[in-house]
């Protein structure tokens, strides 16, 4: 008998996909800190139905989850399952959905695999796991903790806390000024030299950085 592949699934993933996998591989369900499925030491998968993709867009989970996936695994993958992602009854403009998909592919550099049904998703997971564990002879291990955030990530997080500054613009500011310290010391005109920072943004940033801290009346 040949080697049986192992797939780790988050124990909150109790659905038709896991039901199929139980009969097709050695499925081990554990609470995973990051990802829905682990297929090898380097390959981890976040699975989203069309409805879950839209919900996670709205509540902000999507890019937080994908960011953690990318930080912790060399080859993260997003699977979007179902049909009609753009034909939703939700009040979300199709261009916003397209923008989110484009951001996943270009800003996060994550491959997106589209499947129509839970069966197709299960087949794809098995195919990737087989390629990793048998064809490439890669082992699989359960990761219990998230990696510590890198210094770059901490700096991006710090700068992205400025008014109306996205992570993408934070990276542009850091690339231009080379450090958060220089960004915080920059004048309004210097900030405006960076693409994505307009006069209003620059003015708000300078106001936040220069204004004296005033103790709240709610504090003791």
Secondary structure, 3 states (H helix, E strand, C coil): CCCCCEEEEECCCCCHHHHHHCCCCEEEEECCCCCCEECCCCEEEEEEEHHHHHHHHHHCHHHHHHHHHHHHCCEEEEEEECCCCCCCCCCCCHHHHHHHHHHHHHCCCCEEEEECCHHHHHHHHHHHHHHHHHHCCCCCCCCCCCCCCCHHHHHHHHHCCCCCCCHHHHHHHHHHHCCHHHHHHCCHHHHCCCCCCCHHHHHHHHHHHHCCCCCCCCCC
